[in-house]
Amino acid sequence: MRVSHLELYTHCKKIFQALGVPYGYAEEGAETVANAEFLGLYGLQQLWDELPALQGEIEEIEILNESNSVTVIDGGKQSGMLLGKACADYLIARLEDQSSVAVCVRDTRPSRVLVQQAMYISRKGHASIILYKKPSHSSLIISSPNYMYPIMIHKRDNEDIIEGINKELGLTGDNKLKLPSVTTRFCMFGTTKVEEVDEIIDRFENTIDTKYILTTTDDFEQRWESSWQFGTEVSRELWLDLNETGKRMLVESTDQSRERGAGEMA
């Protein structure tokens, strides 16, 4: 079945709210999933996979450690779909008085839907590199305000990228950042030095290397434009299964609920 972006967004927001996710986070989570689906990143499947573990309560983000260039955050087992925007906002705020910073999040569930946050950072005029670990490889999402869409690379070894980040942040010895060694962490690096990240994007897009799987900015653009023109194809079965969760959002009809457009007659 084909659905529009609005249908996807509304559907996902209802599901997040049914799970008890606060309204603002539900909006951000719905946009993240819908955009991922339109970019060909299977956002609905990601939502379904995480459904049993999604937490309705969003606790205040706990900062475990903070230095001039690196902040370590405890994700509290929350999904990256819901934490990503808050971490991106924090990174952007720190870039107001720093040229390059990193936010490392522990005890979370990162995934390819963090492409949404990479795009968000680039629209604020900054470049970014997001790193996370999958069972068989590590993944990079790289964005720049000079490109409408990011690139995504799945690769077994990204030590060269992490060394470049350490050099930019001036980290040495035990203070150096390391590639995420487990699947419950991600690192979000942001910089105002856009040209340097542009060079990394160009290097990946212009190099043929069988060691990694690359999704280019052109790939994302074609998927996005096709989805906006024709709608995106989603599994009807998956849509209906998620809808069963969304039905839990229904509330008893009262005068107040009817005034707000809710209740059994909504």
N, C-alpha and C positions, 0 to 999 in steps of 0.2 A: 504494500500500500504506500501511496505517496502522500506526504504531509507538508504543509508550509512551515516556515519558521515560527510564526505566531502559534500555530497548533502545537508544535513541539514545546515551545516555551511555556504555554499555558498548561499543557499536560504535565510537564515536569515540575512546575511550581506547585501544582496541586498535590503531587506525590510528596514533595519535600515538606509541604505544610501538613500533610496527613501524618507524616512521621514526627511532627512536633517541632520541626526546624523553624526558628524565628523568621518573621516575614522578610527582613532584609537579606538574610542568608539564603532563604528559599529563592528569592529573586536572582541572586548571584549564581546559585547552584543551577537554577533552571537555564539561565543564559549560557553558562559554561557547557552544560550538556547539549543544549540545542546547537550552539556554535560548533561543538565538536562533531556532532552528527552531520552538519552541513559541510564540514571540512573533510568528511570521510573517515572520521576517527572513532566511529561506533560509540557515541556518547550514551545512547540508550542502553546498550549492552553493558557498558561500564557502570551505569546506574544500577542495573539489575544485579550485577555481580556484587556490588557493594551494599545492596539493600539490607541484608541481614545485619550488617555491622554499622550502618549509618546511625549516628547518635542525634537525637532531637535537641538535646541541650548543648548549647555552644558556650563553653566556659571561656573566661577571659584568657587570652593567650599568655602563657607563662614564659618569660624570658629567663633562660638558664644562665646565659653569659653574654656580655656585651662589651666589645672593644671598639676602637675607632673605626675599624673596617669590617668586623664580623660580628653577627649576632646569632646566637644559638637559641632556638625556640623549642619548647616541648609541645608537640602536636596533640597530646592527650588522646591518641588513637583515632583522632578525627580524620575524615576523608579530605584528601587534597582538593576535591571538588568544592568544599566549603571553606577550607583554610587558605586556598591559593590567593584569593582576592585580598584578604587581610594582610597576608605576607607581602604581596606586591605593593599594597599601599604603604606598608611600613618601609619597604626598600626605597620607594620613590621619595618618601619623606626624608630619609637619611641622605639621599643624593642631593638634597638642597645645599648641604655644606660639605659633602665629600664627593670626590670625582668617581670613586669606585667603591662599592660595598657588596657584602654577601650576607644572605640570610640562610642559615642552615636549620632545617626542621627535622626533628626526631620524632619517632613514634607516631607516624602518620601513614597514609596510603596514597602515594603519588601515582600518576598515570599520564598517558598522552593527552588527557583533557587539559593539562596545564598549558597547552598551546594557547588557550584563551588568555591566560595571565601574561604570557610572553607578548601577545598582541596588545594587551592593555598597557604594558610598560612602554612599548614602542610608540604608542599613540600619545604618551606623555613626553615624548622627545628623547627617551633613553634607549640604550641598547641593553640586551640581556642574554644570559646563558643559563638555562635551567638543566640540572643534571639529576638523574635518578637511576635506580638500579632495577632491572628485571632479572628473573631467574637465570637467563642465559647470556645477558649482555647488559651494558649500561646504555643509557639514552641521553641525547642532547636535544634541547629545543633552543634555537638561536634566533633572536629577533633584532631588528634595527628599524629606526624611524624612516630610513631610506628605502625600506622594502615594505610593501603592503602586507605581506604575509611572512611568517618565519620559515625556517627550515627545520626538519627533524631528522636526526641521525640515530640509528641503532647500531652500536658498534661494541665489540668486546673490550677494546682498550681505548680509553680516552685520557691517558696520563698526560699527553701533550697539552690537552685543553686545560686540565686542572693545574698543570705547572704554569701555564700562561696566566691563569687567574691568580695563583699565588704570587707570581712576579708582579702583577699589576697591583695587588693588595699589599705588597711589601712583606709578605709572610715568609718566615724562615724557620728551620729547625722543627721543634715540636708544635709550633703554631701553624704550620702549613695545613691547608685544607687537603683532604683526601677524597678520592672517589667514593661515593656511597657504597659500603660493603654489604649492606642488607637492603631488602626491598621496602623497608619502613622509614626511609629517609629521602629527603631531596635537598638540593642546594640551589638557591636562586641568586645569581650574580647579576648586578646591574652596574652600568657605567655611563658616564657622560662622554667618554671617548669613543664616539660612534664609529669613526673611520677604522679603528682597530678591529672592531667586531665585523664591520663590512668586509674587511680583508679575510676574516675567517670564513664568512659565508661564501665569498667568491672562491676561496680555496676548495671548499667542499663541493660546490656546484660545478666546478671546472675540472675536477679530478675523478677519474674512473678508478674505483677501488672496490674490489669484490669483498673486502673485509667488512663493509658496512652497507646498511640499507638506508637510502636517502630519500626523503620527501622534500622536493624543492619548493621554492616560493611559487613557481609557475604551476606545479601540481596542485597546491592549495588553492590558488586563484581559479583554476579551471573547475575544481570541485565546488568551490563556493558559488561561482557564477552559474554553473549548471543547476545547483540545488535551488538557488533563488529563482531561476527561470522556470524550472519544471517541478520544484518540490524535491524532497529527498526520499528515497525508498527506505522504508523501515519494515521490520517483521511485524505482521499483524498479530501473531501470537504473542510476541514480546510486548507489543503495545497494550493488548488486552490484559495480559498478566500484570503489567504495571498499573493498569487502570483499576484492578481489584484493590490495590493498595490505596490508590487515590480516593476510592469510595469511602474510606474511613474518615475522610475529611467532612462528610455531611454532618450538619448539626441540627438540633431540634428547632422547629419553627417557633419563633417568638415575634412579638411586635418589633423588637430591636433587630433581630436577624433579618426580618423581611425588609426593614428600612435600609439595611446594608446589602441587600441582594443575596442573602444566604438562606439556609433552611430548606425544607423539603420541596418547596415550590420554585426554587431558584433555577 
